[in-house]
């Protein structure tokens, strides 16, 4: 049964995302985009050495017969201390393919369903001369946004002073318009976006 709300829980964040149009398709694409992003973030670095990867063990420890000991061919046998691992974890590349148009649609659905919590601001602190966290927080509060909620600021191009002004505030995230992703949009409770960023979104994601 397709519900009218989809609920995700990750990064200690639990939020209902309302899906207003074409609910079934929206849920399917958003879920696929979220799964793909989380899966592709896995590094897969866990790796244990097999007997062939451990240094040494090329010489037979003792002759095959006549010693009274169990036969052995290498000191790096998995049966020996310091030997290789049997069926241990190996390097793995985690990757799920998502069609480009599917990802674009998922981001469009998320942006559409965040409209009620989106504020468009012309030149949001783009002309700030030096990093100033207090100024940035005051400017956000002047927009009627509480700073204790998750805020996503979408800008067209990288702004070093704006980034330095907000990087020490854990609830604020800055992202370029051509680097939107599912997790950032799902986590955000309020969106601040500039008209230039909207134009860039239309260019990159085909409106």
Buried (B, 14 or more C-beta within 10 A) or exposed (E): EEEEEBEBEEEEEEBEBEBEEEBEBBBBBBBBBBEBBBEEEEEEEEEEBBBEEBEEBEEEBEEEEEEEEEEBEBBBBBEBEEBBBEEEEEEEEEEEEBEEEBBBBBBBBBBEBBEEBBBEBEEBBBEBEEBBBEEBBEBBEEEEBEBEEBBBBBBBEEBEBBEBBBEEBEBBBBBBBEEBBBBBBBBBBBBBBBEBBBEBBEEBBEE
